[in-house]
Structure formats: structure tokens, C-alpha cells
Amino acid sequence: MTKIIDLRSDTVTTPTERMREAMKDAAVGDDVLYEDPTVRKLEEMGAELFGKEQGLLTVSGTMSNQVAVLSLCKKGDQIIVHDRSHMYNLEVAGLASIGGVQPRPVSALGGRYDLDELEREVFTSQIQTAPTTLICIENTFDLNRGLVIPKEHIDEVVHLAEKHNITVYMDGARVLNAAVKLNMNPAKLCEGVDALALCLSKALACPIGSLLVGSSEFIARARRMRQMLGGGWRQAGIIAAAGIVALEQMVDRLAEDHENARLLAEGLITLGLGIDSTQVQTNIIHIDLSVLGVTSVDFCSSLLEKGVKAKPVGLYEVRMITHKDFKASDIETVLDAVSMCLKESKNGPANQ
């Protein structure tokens, strides 16, 4: 069978052999009763990694985000989100339908708020306005770009929030990519935020799971909110075991994914694809095909015929994400496939 190189996401990875062994041998208990030792170990590791008091294992990053909002806000509150954030655009209106909060989307170029604009969007509780009680940050920012938000900006947002007695939450699905890129301890990077979530199935190769971390009081409420959403685990140590391996073995190697993304992007630029190399900061490559007049669907369909999967994210936009199952030796294969696609296209450089 022809090998398929899947670059659609870093969620398509398979667990490592060490993860499979750990899952098979995991000590388990009923986590709803807080009796699963492997889950408890993972939650403690997550809390320590980010310098927070406690952690909570959830099914997914989306569940972590929704549980966080339920735990930090009251119905009728207003929360500030990036207008291009996952929480606002890709969680099936959960903020409104589950959390009962009013999201106020604010533009954040490259994931960074304009602080003056951000402060203008902070509302107090008045007769016709919902009070702003939460500001959300995403790091890395934009699942189609993977941009790194530096500690300096995080601290600026935290200081503004403290001024108005507002909580700060980070959707940190790929925050370890940011920490590795910045060569910074994750606890230091996130020391100012009140709570954050890390996705274990993105970049870290786990089959399922997310970690939500914060204060003991926050996690106590979050545990109840997780239960309300149907996220109470029973013998969840089987899943948590993979997460432990991920935190022990899969974090430092993220730099390899970043380097492979950079090298692949350089090759794609040479072939004529529209890529802003300054935005290839972690493991995500955003490709603009409008310069070639090729639609993303046509491009990805042609690429699939040659054994490479990529993801259309707009009419002329394509995303590629490197991960642990993509090796440096695969780069040339992908570039050859793209070159063939462009030659076959009537709008490709070879036919112009």
C-alpha cells in the first residue's frame, strides 16, 4: 500500500509504542470518585508544569474551554475573545448555548490585542450592559497559522485585567509549541493567567484528552462542571497514562516539528506557493494559492492522488501541519507531489 503523508493536522498522529504500553499497564480507579491514581498523577504533573495549584483531565480542548467558562463566569456575563479564536468560531456556539455568556469578539492582529481597544471593550454592570468578567487569550494563536504570543503581551493583558478585576483564561491547546519556540518554561510563560488548558492530542500524540489547570478553588468547580457536561471519567487512567508519557517524552521534540515546518515551507515557497515565512513560527504552514489561481479543494484533491493529505481552510487557502509522524525525510516527497500538482494545473507555473 502506498504511504500516505497526512499533513492535515497534528491530531492525526498515532500513539507511540511507549504510550500503548503505558495504557495497557495503567493502574486505574473510578475517577468520578477521585480514585484513579494515574489520572491524579497526570493532573498533578500538568499543574506543576504550568505552576498552578491543581489540574483536571477532560475529553477535549473544547470541553476544557467550556468547563472553564462555566467555572469562571455567571450566565449573563460578557467575555472578551479574539475574533478569530477557536472558542468563538469553532465550538458550536457553546459560549452562548452552554455557558450563557455574551462573547464580545475583539480584533487581535496576530493574536495580540490592541490594549487601548481592549480596554474600551471592558464593560461594567449597568442597566443595559453585561459586565465583562473574563478575557481570553489563545496561544499559539490561529489554528491555521500557529503564531506565538510572547510573555510580554500576555503580561500586558493580565495587568489590564487586574486593573479592572477581571479574570484571564488561556486556550493553550498548543501552548507548549509556544513555550518551546520561545525556549521558555511553560510556568513562566503562563504565570499571570488565572487558568489555562493544554490539548494532549495536538502535537503531543495522545489519542484523546486535555488538561485544565488553575487554582484549587477553580478546579473544584470545574470538576463539577465537567460532570454536568457528561465528562465524568470512570477508569480513565487508561487515557491518562498516554498523557503522562506525552509530558515526559513528547514536549522537547516539538522543536523537530518546528524545524520540519520551516524546511517544508522554504521548499514550498521555492515552488511558487504563497507563504509568509515570518508566520511559520511553530508547526503550522498557511498557504495562499490565490497567486497561482488554484482553489484549495482542487489542490488538495490533486495532492491526495499523489499520497499527501492537506486541509483546505478557505477558497484559496490550505493548511499543513507537521507532527511526530512526519519526518524530515518526508519533506522531499511532499515537495515532489506539490510540484507535480502545479505542473498538472492549467494555472500552474509550468503552463503559464
C-alpha positions, 0 to 999 in steps of 0.5 A: 500500500502506498504511504500516505503523508497526512499533513492535515493536522497534528491530531492525526498522529498515532500513539507511540509504542511507549504510550500503548504500553503505558495504557495497557499497564495503567493502574486505574480507579473510578475517577468520578470518585477521585480514585484513579491514581494515574489520572491524579498523577497526570493532573498533578504533573500538568499543574506543576508544569504550568505552576498552578495549584491543581489540574483536571483531565477532560475529553477535549480542548473544547470541553476544557474551554467550556468547563472553564467558562462555566467555572469562571463566569455567571450566565449573563456575563460578557467575555472578551475573545479574539475574533478569530479564536477557536472558542468563538468560531469553532465550538458550536456556539457553546459560549452562548448555548452552554455557558450563557455568556455574551462573547464580545469578539475583539480584533487581535492582529496576530493574536495580540490585542490592541490594549487601548481597544481592549480596554474600551471593550471592558464593560461594567454592570449597568442597566443595559450592559453585561459586565465583562468578567473574563478575557481570553487569550489563545496561544499559539494563536490561529489554528491555521497559522500557529503564531506565538504570543510572547510573555510580554503581551500576555503580561500586558493583558493580565495587568489590564485585567487586574486593573479592572478585576477581571479574570484571564483564561488561556486556550493553550491547546498548543501552548507548549509549541509556544513555550518551546519556540520561545525556549521558555518554561511553560510556568513562566510563560503562563504565570499571570493567567488565572487558568489555562488548558493544554490539548494532549492530542495536538502535537503531543500524540495522545489519542484523546484528552486535555488538561485544565489547570488553575487554582484549587478553588477553580478546579473544584468547580470545574470538576463539577462542571465537567460532570454536568457536561457528561465528562465524568471519567470512570477508569480513565487512567487508561487515557491518562497514562498516554498523557503522562508519557506525552509530558515526559517524552513528547514536549522537547521534540516539538522543536523537530516539528518546528524545524520540519515546518520551516524546511517544508515551507522554504521548499514550498515557497521555492515552488511558487506557493504563497507563504509568509515565512515570518508566520511559520513560527511553530508547526503550522504552514498557511498557504495562499494559492490565490497567486497561482489561481488554484482553489484549495479543494482542487489542490488538495484533491490533486495532492491526495492522488499523489499520497499527501493529505492537506486541509483546505481552510478557505477558497484559496487557502490550505493548511499543513501541519507537521507532527511526530509522524512526519519526518524530515525525510518526508519533506522531499516527497511532499515537495515532489507531489506539490510540484507535480500538482502545479505542473498538472494545473492549467494555472500552474507555473509550468503552463503559464 
